[in-house]
Amino acid sequence: MKLSLAAIAQMCNGELSLGSNAELIINNVVIDSRKVMPNTLFVAIKGEVNDGHDFIRDLDLTNCAVIANSNSCIKLPNVIYVVNTILALGLLAHNYRMLFHIPVIAITGSNGKTTVKEMLKSICYKEYSEECVLATAGNLNNHLGMPLTLLQLNEKHKVAIIEMGMNHSGELKYLSNIAKPSIALINNVMFAHAGHFNSLIDIAQAKGEIYSGLIDGGVMCINVCSQFASMWCESVADKNLKIIKYGCKDSSCYISDYLDNNTIQLETITGEKIIIKLQILGAHNYDNALSACVLALQLNCKLDNIKSGLEDYKGYSGRLEQKIAFNGATLIDDCYNANPDSVKAAINAIVNLPHPHWMIFADLKELGKWSIDAHKEIGEYAFEHGIDKLLTIGDYAQISNENFRGEKLHFTSNQDIVEYCIRELPKTATLLIKGSNSMNLSEIVRKLT
């Protein structure tokens, strides 16, 4: 980014304070005052715990600037006053993105959106080179993280891969209309954040909002195997969009064969075939690879680059990440986050790994009225699909424990689980660790590896 302060004020519909250096060049935007350096724009956000406005007077604004709410009563130079700093950040990101005439890919889904993003990034590194690809870092996929990602665009980038998350209706419409993607894809619809919705259809409609911001002539990638495919198509019937269908025979791309050793064959509508040997666990990743392939084809990526990009992808931290436990046992770190469907997918993914199969399971959050039934079902599913011993923590996970018919224990602290595993975990075991991120299972992973 190389924008003057005056240009930024105009792009976020703000007003410069008296004495400001309108020609000051800004090349970085942050929402953490500790990251402010010369030529940085700090956007003061009022959060649940801290208010960024409280840190403005600690900054040396000689060579940097601030976006602040108009009612903040901060009378300093190099301040841009706006009605709402969060909305101003989004508006700035939108107007900045529109300066670039490159493909912008938007990806969402209940499960696997980060994996699809990382797979596509791996392909695009082959196709364009690393410095030419902008992709969402980590899980910066919300109303703050996504605009900050767009503001990292520069003249070297040839493609932007943007992950979009949501847990309420209206969020994806907001994000999509900021990013104005040229290509968008919904990876799947499952019971994630279900506590904020009344039904799976409501979740699907909220996911469909990602298509609302597509540029004129943009591309909707629709998995025709989804029960919601026709609903999504109908929702944008009045727009000038291209619909690319995938997932079944005679569509743009589909899985035409399942081979041994984590290998699949993808086939395009023109009959071209790609055999992909994945390096990551889980049959659900076959569908993730298909989604990444469909997007890559829309970018006109070479088939050789699609193949090598998918085969080079080695997984993402905390997502079915295979590690060695303290005693040599196999530890599967899948504790980044969880919902009912991803728990089942993780259980299925370890079926061919060494026995016995142990599982540490913690509460799933944001399930609302479905919380009790979902946790009951997970206890039953774990027993029926090969978990030999279940170790649980959390009030809802205790329900899973009660409905698990095999060997089981319930704990009141992560440390108690660690101490038990150090004493009892067999060297030949596979230990799956799964639960919502807020349950802090990562500390168990650290202590057992």
KOLLUMRO-423962 format. One record per atom (N, C-alpha, C): y, x, z; residue in one letter. Coordinates in pm, whole numbers, plus 50000, padded with zeros to 5 digits. Layout:
N
YXZA...
//
This chain:
449
498815008350000M500005000050000M501255008750000M502185005249913K503505011949911K504545001149883K504944994449990L505924983649977L507114986250067L508284982550020S509474983650104S509464972650209S510194974950316L510284964950422L510904952150369L511864953550279A512504941750220A511504933550140A510654940450063A509644933549984A508634926250073A508244932750182I507294926550275I507904914150339I509154914950377A509824903350437A509814891550342A510034894350214Q510034883750114Q508624878050096Q507614886850096M506234882650071M505644874550187M506184876250307C505664868350419C506654857650465C507684855350382N508674844950410N509354847350544N509734860050567G510374863650693G511814867950675G512474870650788E513884874650787E514024887950862E514664897750796L514834910850856L515894910550966L515654917551073S516624918351183S517804927151144S518904925651216L520084933551190L519804948451212L520364956751125G520204971251139G518914976551083G518114968151017S516824972650963S517014981450841S516054990450821N516024998850702N515214991650595N515894984350509A515224976050409A514394984250311A514724997050296E514025005750201E512865013350265E512625011250393L511505017950460L510195014250390L509425024550354I508165022250284I507025020350386I506295009550367I505145006450453I503855008950374I502925016250434N501665018850365N500435014950448N500645008250561N499525004350645N499934992450731N498994983350756V499254971550838V498204970850948V498634968951073V497704968351186V498094956751278V497124952551362I497424942651467I497164948551605I496904961551611D496684968751736D497804979051751D498654977351851S499824986051866S499435000651886S498205003351932R497745017051954R497505024451822R497425016951713K497175022951582K498445024951500K499595022451561V500865023751489V501215038351470V501485041951346M501955055351308M503165053451217M503815064451176P504925062951081P504505055150957P505395046850908N505185038750788N504105027950806N503955023550931T502995012950963T503735000050997T503154988950957L503654975750996L502724970151102L503284967051219F502534961051328F502804946051331F501744938151318V501874923651325V501514919351467V502494913951539A502284910151679A501574896651685A500334896751732I499524884751740I499354880751887I499544868151916K499284863152051K497844858652058K497034866052137G495624862852150G495324855852281G494034854252307E493614847352429E493904855752553E493864868952538V494064878052651V495424884852646V495744890852533N496994898352519N497914892252414N499184894652431D500194890652333D500814903252276D500624905252144G501144917252080G502644919152098G503364908252120H504814909552140H505144917752265H504244917952362D504494925152486D504524940352466D504014944952351F503904959452329F504944964752230F505774955752177I506724959952074I507744969852128I508264967552247R509304976252302R508784990252336R507464991852338D506885005152362D506825013552235D507125007352120L507005014451993L508325021051953L508205032351885D509355038651823D509465032951682D510435024351661L510545017251534L511395024551431L511645037451453T512455045151358T511835045151219T510525047651215N509835048651086N508685038851072N508705028251151C507685017751138C508355004151158C507584993551148A508194980251153A507244970551221A507784958451246V507054948251321V507274934651257V506224926551257I506374912251229I506234905051363I507264897151398A507274890351528A507684875751510A507264867551604N507674853551601N509184852251623N509784842851555S511244841251560S511754838551700S510934832151784N511374828451919N511064839152024N510714851251979S510294861652074S511454868652143S512694866252097C513894871952160C513894887252159C513254893152059I513234907852045I514344911751949I515374918351999K516524922151918K516474937151890K515684940851788L515514954751751L515574955951598L515914967951546P515864969851400P514424970551351P514244968551221N512934969351155N511954958851208N512484947351241V511654936051282V511804924951177V510674919351134I510674907951044I510344895651128I511254886251133Y511064874051211Y510384863251125Y509344857151179V508614846551108V508334835251206V507984823751153V507674812251238V506354814251311V505364820051241N504024821851298N503444834851243N503174844451329T502754857751281T501364857351216T500474848651263I499134847851203I499244842751060I500034831951040L500204826550906L500974836250817L501894843650876A502654853550798A501744864750750A500804868950833L499834879150792L499014874150674L498574861650681G497814855950570G498624854750442G499884850550455L500754849150338L501034862750275L501284872750358L501504886250308L500284891250233L499104889250291A497864893750227A497654886650093A497934873550090H497774865949965H498684871449856H499974872949887N500924877549786N500634891949742N500144900049836Y499774913749801Y498544913849711Y497544905649745R496334904949661R496664900949518R497654891949501M497984886949368M498644897549280M498984908949337L499504920049258L498404927449184L497144924649219F496014931949162F495204922849071F494934927748951H494184920048852H492784925948839H492024924448946I490654929548952I489734918349002I488424919448979P487514909349035P487544909649187P487694897949247V487584896449393V486404887349421V485414892649492I484184885349520I484254879749662I483994866849678A483974860549810A482544856249843A482074860249962I480694857350003I480704850750141I479984839750153T479784833650284T478344828950295T477984823450411G476634818550434G476324818650582G475394810550624S475014810050765S474304822850807S473484828150718N472754840450743N472874849750623N472914862650649G472784872550543G474034875950465G475194870250500K476384873150419K476784887850428K476634893950545T476954908150556T475964916550477T474694912750480T473684920150404T473954919150255T474274907250206V474594905550064V475814913950028V476824913750114K478024921750090K477684936650082K476854941350174E476494955550176E475604959150057E474704950150018M473884952549900M474744953549774M475674944149760L476554944249643L477434956749644L477884960649761K478684972849772K477884984949724K476614985649762S475754996649720S475614996949568S475464984949508I475384984149362I476684988849298I477804984049351C479114987349293C479475002049309C478985008349415Y479165022749428Y478545029949309Y477385025049265K476725030949148K477515028149020K478025015949012E478685011448889E480085017248872E480845017848982Y482255021448971Y482605034749038Y481855039049137S482095050249229S482715044649358S482485051549468E482825046549600E484325043749617E485165052749565E486605051149587E487185039249511E486415033749419C486905022549338C486495008949395C485795008849511V485274996549568V485884993949705V486514982449721L486974978049853L486014967349902L485514968950026A484604959050083A484944956850228A484714944850276T484934941650417T484204951650505T484914957150601A484304966550696A483754958750815A482514961750852G481924955150967G481924940050949G482424933151050N482474918451043N483914913451045N484824920950980L486234916850973L486374905650870L485774894150902N485674883550803N486414870850845N487284871750947N487954859550994N489424859250951N490204850451013H491594848250972H492494860150997H492034869951074L492784882351095L492164893851017L490854895351027G490184906550963G490234906050812G490074894050754M490064893250608M491424896750546M492554891550598P493844895850543P494074910950556P493664916750669L493814931250686L492994938850582L491824933350546T491014939750442T491734939250308T492264927750271L492984926550143L494174935950136L494804938350250L495994946950253L495644961750238L494344964850226Q493914978550199Q493734981250050Q493944971049968L493844973049823L494804983749775L494344991849680N495235001549617N494915002649469N495675010949397E495575011449252E494245017149203E493475023649290K492185029249248K491065018749245K491245008049318H490174998249331H489944990449201H488654989049167K488264981449049K487564968349086K487204966749214V486564954549260V486774953449411V486904941249460A486994938749605A485904928949644A485124932649746I484014924349794I484384919249933I484644906449944I485214900850065I484234891250132I483874894350255E483014885550334E483894875550409E483474863050411M484234852650480M483324845350579M483734845050705G482984838050808G483724825550853G483004816650921M483624804450971M482774798551082M483424791351172N482684783051267N483324769351287N484354766651206H484984753451209H485334749251066H485384736451043S485834731150916S487284735250891S487594738550768G488964742350730G489184757250725G488344765050792E488574779550797E488344786150661E487274782350592L487014788650463L488034784550357L488544772450367K489604768250274K490824777250293K491164780150418Y492304788850447Y492054802950392Y490874808450421L490574822150379L490494823250227L489844813550164S489674814150020S491004813049946S491904804949999N493204803649932N494114815549958N493814823550059I494504836350075I493984846349972I492654847449965A492034857849882A492034854449733A492064841549699K491984837049559K490904844849484K489644842949525P488554850449460P488374846549315P487814855749239S487454852749100S486004848449089S485184852349191I483774848649197I483454845349342I482704834449365A482364830649503A480914826249510A480284828849626L478864825449645L478614821349790L477824810749807I477334806649939I475884811149948I475574820150038N474224825750045N473204815450094N473554807350194N472664797150246N473424788450346N472794777650388V473354768850491V472274766450595V472554770550719M471604768850829M472364764950955M471644763451066F472274758951189F472934770451265F473944776451204A474784786351272A476084779551313A476574782251433H477784775751486H477634760651483H476404755851496A476144741551478A476834732951583A477204738851697G477864731251801G479224725751762G479794731251654H481104726651608H481004716151497H479754711951465F479554702451355F478594691451399F478634680351327N477774669051360N476444669251286N476384676651173S475154676751094S475144688951002S473994691350941L473864702250844L474724699650722L474864686950687I475734683450573I477174687550602I477634685350724D478984689450762D479154704450747D478134712050788I478194726650773I478274730350625I477464723650543A477454726450398A478794723450334A479424712450377Q480744709150323Q481774719650362Q481674724450486A482594734850531A482374747850454A481114751050427K480804762950346K481364761450205K481284749250151G481754746850016G483234749249996G483974749850106E485414752450097E485714766050034E484724775050033I484974788349976I485324787449828I484844776849762Y485124775149619Y486524769649593Y487174764449696S488464757749676S489574767449635S489444780049670G490494789549640G490274797649514G489184795149443L488894802749321L490064802049222L490334813249158I491374813449057I490984804448941I491934800548860D491664792448743D490704799748651D489604793348616G488584799748534G487604808148615G487684807348749G486804815148834G485364810448828G484484818148892V483034816048881V482454811449014V481784799849013M481004794949127M479554799049106M479004806849197C477584810049193C476854800349285C475944792449228I475274781749302I473764783949297I473144784949415N471694785549422N471154771249406N470514768549293V470084754849264V468914750549352V468334760149428C467294756449524C467884749849648C469174751249668S469824745249784S469944730149766S469674722749873Q469804708249867Q471254703749851Q472174713149867F473604709649861F474254713849729F473464718949634A474014724249510A474864714049435A474344701749419S475084691549343S476354687549416S476304687249550M477504683649628M478604693949606M478264706649604W479264717049583W479854716149443W478994713549345C479494712349208C480454700549194C480094689449255E480934677449247E482274679449317E482304687849420S483524689649498S484634696549420S484274703349311V485284710449230V485264705549086V484794693249066A484644688048930A485964687548855A487074686448928D488374685148863D489034698548837D488324709548864K488914722848848K488304729948728K489064739248674N488594747148560N487804759148612N486534756948642L485684767448697L484404768548615L483854780548614K482564783048550K481474782648656K480414775148634I479324774048730I478134782248682I477734791948763I476554800048735I475454795748831I474384790348775K473264785848857K472194796748861K471594798448980Y470554808548994Y469504803549094Y468384810549100G467384807549201G466104801349150G466104796349026C464884790548971C464744794548825C463564792248769K463304795848630K464314788848537K464724795948435D465704791148336D467134791148389D467344796648509S468714798648559S469124813048530S470324816748569S470844829848532S470014841348587S469404839448704C468584849848765C467714843448873C466494848348885Y465594842848987Y464524853149020Y463794850849131I462684859549168I461454854549093I460984862448997S459864857948913S458514862548965S458504872149061D457214876549115D457424883449249D456464881449337Y456444888249466Y455294898249463Y455614910949470L454624921549460L454324927349598L453424936649606D453074942849733D454164952549779D454074956349908N454924966949965N456414963949954N456794951649995N458214948050003N458904948649867N458184944949764T458674946349627T458734932649559T459824930449487I459984917949412I460384921049268I460184911149183Q460654912249045Q461714901749021Q462894905948979L463964896848942L464004895548791L464274883548743E464314881248599E465584873548564E466244877748457T467474871248413T467164860748308T468144852648275I467944841848180I467624847148040I467984859648015T467694865747885T466324872447882T465594871547994G464244877147997G464154891448049G465284897348084E465254910948138E464694910648280E463864920448311K463184920848440K463534933648516K463724932048647I464014943548734I463034943148850I462294953948870I461404954848985I462134962449095I462264955949214I463034961449325I462114963749444I462074975949494K461344978949618K462384980849729K462474970849818L463484971149924L463044980350038L464044986250104Q463774994850218Q464034988050351Q464274975150349I464594967950472I463554957150499I463394953850627L462384944250669L462794929950636L461784921350619G462044906950615G462014900950477G461174890650459A461104883650331A462424876550299A463204873050404H464484866450378H465444875550301H465194888750308N466044898050235N465774897850085N464654891750042Y464444889849899Y465544880749843Y465834870049917D466894860849873D468264867449880D468474875849981N469744883049989N469904892349869N468814898949830A468864907849713A469144899849587A468564887949577L468824879349461L470304875749454L470894871949566S472324868449568S473184880249525S472864892049576A473634903949538A473484906749388A472274904849337C472024907049194C472844897349108C472874884649147V473634874549071V475114878449063V475654882649177L477064886749179L477284899049092L476364908549101A476494920749021A476444917748872A475604908248833L475534904348692L476844898348644L477514890848732Q478824885148695Q479884895948679Q479644907448742L480544918948726L480144927748608L479074923348537N478534930948424N478014944748464N477464945648585C476864958148629C475584960748549C475314973348522K474114977148449K472874974248534K471784970548469L470554967248540L470034979248619L470184991348563D469745003348635D470525005148764D471815002048761N472635003248882N472304992448984N471944980348936I471514969749027I470234974049099I469294979049023K468024983549080K468234994849181K468945005349141S469105016849230S469985013449350S470965004649331G471825000749443G471054992949548G470214983849505L469414976049599L468354984649667L467764993649593E466715002149650E467265012849742E468525016349725D469155026349813D469635020249945D469775007049949Y470315000650069Y469305001450183Y469725007250293K468815009850405K469075000850526K469894990850510G470114981550621G471414984050692G471684975350789Y472964975350860Y472704975551009Y473574982051081S473394983851224S473204970451297S472134969651378G471894957651456G471284946151381G470864948451256R470234938051177R468854942851133R467824938951207L466464943351180L466394958451158L467144965551240E467224980051228E466044986351304E465234993851233Q464034999651292Q464355012751362Q463975013751490K464245025651571K462975029751646K463035041451709I461925046151790I462295044451936I461445037552011A461695035452153A461445048252231A461825048152359F461725059852447F460325065852451F459295057552431N457905062252443N457185063052309N457945061752200G457355062352068G457025048952007G457165038052083A456925024752029A457975021351922A457665011351839T458605006951736T459564996751795T460854999251782L461874989951834L462664984451716L462754971251709I463514964551603I464784958851664I465904965351632D467214961251684D467804950651592D467714938151634D468294927051558D469244919251649D469984926751732C470764920351837C472234918251799C472584920951671Y473994919351636Y474454905051659Y473664895451614N473964881451640N472754873051603N472804860151630A471604852151607A471904837351598A471064830351522N470994815851523N469524812251505N469134799651519P467714796251517P466964801351394P467564800151276D466864804251155D466704819451147D467714826851192S467594841451187S466594846551289S466414839251401V465384843051497V464004841651434V463774830551368K462474828451301K462254838851192K463304841951117A463174852051011A462814865651069A463394868951184A463104881851248A461654882351296A461174871351355I459774870751399I458844872551279I459164866051169N458344867351048N458374881650993N459524888351010A459704901550950A458824912251012A458394910351137I457624920851205I456124918451197I455684908551119V454284904451120V453324915851087V453754925151001N452864936050960N453104949151035N453954948651138L454224960651217L453184961951330L453124973851392P452074976551492P452054966451606P450874963751656H450664954551768H450454962451896H450714955852012P451124941852033P452584939552000P452934927051973H454314923451941H454994917852067H455994925152114W456824920552226W458164915852170W458784906452241M460104901652200M460994899752322M462164905752317I463224902952415I464174893052349I464324881452413F465134870752355F466154865752455F467404864152407A468494859252492A469124846852428A469974840252504D470594827652461D471204828252322D471094817152250L471834814952127L473034806152160L474214810552118K475454803452152K475894794052039K476844785452073E477534776651979E476584766951908E475544762451979L474634752551920L474914738351969L475804736952067G476204723752113G475034714952152G475014702852099K473994693052138K472594696852093K472474706852004W471164711251958W470604722752042W471334727152143S470934739252217S469544738152278S469264727152350I467974725852419I466824725052319I466944716452220D465874714952121D465634727952043D466714734852008A466574747251932A465824757852012A466134759052140H465474769152223H464024765352253H463744752452266K462354748052279K461554752352156K462114749652039E461434752551913E461174767451897E462124775751940I461944790151927I460794795052015I460664789652136G459554793352222G458224790052157G458144778252099E456914774052032E456654782551908E457714785151831Y457574792851707Y457114807051736Y457684813151839A457324826851873A455834827951905A455304818451982F453884818752016F453024816651892F453404807251808E452594803751691E452644814251582E453644823251588H453804833151481H453664847451531H452844849351631G452364862851660G453054870751768G453994864751841I454584872151954I453574871952070I453214883852117D452214885052223D452814883852362D454034888952379K454684888152510K456164885252489K456684875452561L458084871352548L458824874452678L459904882252665L460784885452778L462124878852750L462614870452841T463824862852815T464884865152922T466144862652881I467264863152973I468294852752930I468824845253025G469794834852994G469234821053021G470114811753049D469694798153087D468964791052973D469494792152851Y468844785452738Y467564792752699Y467584806152704A466384813652669A465234810452765A465574806252888Q464534802452982Q463774790152931Q464444781552857I463784770052795I462764774952693I463134785152615S462194791152521S460994796752595S461284803252707N460224809152790N459244798352836N459784787252880E458934776452932E458064770352823E458504771052698N457764765152587N456924775352511N456894787552559F456054798052501F454724798152577F453604796952506R452314795152572R451554808252595R452194819452562G451554832352584G452064839252708G451834852452716E452294860452830E453814861352826E454464858952940K455924857952939K456494861353075K457774865553072L458534868353195L459984864653168L460664859653272H462094856753261H462854865753358H464014870753313F464784880453392F466204875153416F466844880853516T468214876853550T469234887353510T468784899053465S469734909353421S469104917953312S469954923553228N469484932653124N468814944953184N469364949753294Q468804961653357Q467374959253405Q467104947153455D465744943953499D464764944553381D465214939753266I464364940353147I464094954853109I465154963053111V465004977253077V463984983853168V464114981653297E463204988053393E461764983353372E461584970553341Y460244965453317Y459634971953192Y460434972753085C459924978552961C459574993452979C460385000553054I460105014753078I458755016353148I458445006953236R457165007553309R455995002753224R456204992153143E455064984753088E454914985052936E455964988452861L455884987452715L454824996952659L453804991852590P452785000552530P453375009452420P452825021352407K453305030752306K453025025552165K452055016752152T451685011652019T452444998951982T453284994052072A453914980852053A455034981051951A455344968951900T456594966451829T457434957251918T458644961451948L459534953952037L460714948551957L460774935451940L461894928851871L462924924351974L464194927651950I465264923852042I466254914951967I466444902552017K467204892651941K467954883252034K469204880052001G469994870552078G471434870952031G472254862052082S473674861952045S474364874652092S475354878652016N476064891152044N476664891352185N477124879752232S477764879052363S476804881652478S475514881752452M474524884552556M474334899552578M475034907552498N475104922052518N473714928652518N472864924452430L471544930652421L471604944952369L472734948552310S472854962252257S472714972652369S473054968852493E472884978452602E471414980652631E470584970452611I469134972252626I468614981652518I469094979752395V468694988452284V469035002952318V470265005152363R470695018952393R469795025452498R469425017852600K468665023452711K467185025252680K466705018052578L465275019052545L465005027952425L466055033052361T465845041952246T466175056352285T
//
